[in-house]
Every structure is written in C-alpha cells, then in structure tokens.
Amino acid sequence: MTYSVQAGETLFTIAKKFSITLDTLFAANPQIENPDLILPGQVINIPIQVEEPAPAPAPPGGGYEKEPGIPGKKPLHVVDVTWDGKGKKGSNVIPKKPTLTIQFDKNVVNDTVWENNRKSISLLSRSKKIPIYITRIRDTVDFSMRNNIFVQPVNPLSPGTAYTLRVSPKLKSKTGVTLGSSTDGYGYSIELRTER
C-alpha cells in the first residue's frame, strides 16, 4: 500500500505506526536516497504484513516512545549496503571483487568502538568464512564518512555463487548502542550473489 508522509514524520515514526521494522520500510522504498530527508506529501510504499508483527524491542535506557530526544539512546540501524559506489536498487548481484559499503545511521568508526566493530562483520559462503579486508575512514579524517564500514574480499569471489554478509548484533555506535537494540538481538545479514 502507499502512504503520504505527514508533517513532522520520519521514517522511524512511520515504521512504528505500521508496526514494521525500519529496515523493511527502507527495502520497500529504494527511491529514497537520503533516509533523513523525507517531505510532507511524499508518497512511500508500506509493505503489508501478513502476520501480526512481534512487538518492537525497547532500546537501552527506555522505550521507543522516548527515543527521539534522548541522545545516545536511539537504536543503531543499518541504512544500506552498496557496492562499488552504486546502490543495490533491488538487485543483489555483485562483482567478483566488490568493495561493499555498509552504511549505518550512527558513528561506527570511532577509535573507541573500531576494534569491536571490525570483528563484528563477516562474509560467508555455505557457512564458510571468506577472508575479507574491513576498513574505515577515521571520523577525525573525514567526519562525513563516520557511518560507513568498507568490506572487500581478499581474493576474487567465485562467479555465480551465493554469499551472506553478516553484521553481529554486538556492533556498536560511538555512544555504545549496539545493533542488537534494533534487531531483537539478531544483527543484520544480506544475501548476495556474484555475477557469472
């Protein structure tokens, strides 16, 4: 179904209103380039739930009702996964030697959390870990890149093969909020397939 954005609404409040996750709402709206910029009257897609959704988990330090306005207590979310500077636009087909960018909605590269976060990302094929480089641009070098973690396989991937990119629920923002606070403790994963 479609929905017209009302004044003062954010993607978070709309997702809450329809009892869906923010990630589900993002996935249903690939036309939204900047999740922080939605306008009143903008029409977005709302995925229809077949089953009754489970209640959303409360972030550390309070319920979602208190979320906007409590700095450092808002849940951490994965905003998007892109490769080689391009959006996925409904396709999960990646090149054999991609540079994957995992974009979060908070600072995940600060020195206080980097060692933990570097160990929180894996690439798997049939449950076998694939060797990867995990890099960042320090927030002290380019503050605009503080939400991005880059992943690149050490060796070219096999053509036409399925891979899973996983982010542990233990990944943290600079403020100490974990990804598990927004994913019922499951973290995040995306299925990818290399081109043939």
Secondary structure, 3 states (H helix, E strand, C coil): CEEECCCCCCHHHHHHHCCCCHHHHHHCCCCCCCCCCCCCCCEEECCCCCCCCCCCCCCCCCCHHHCCCCCCCCCCCEEEEEECCECCCCCCEECCCCCEEEEECCCCCCHHHHHHHHCCEEEEECCEEECEEEECCCCCCCHHHCCEEEEEECCCCCCCCEEEEEECCCCECCCCCEHHHHCCCCCEEEEEEECC
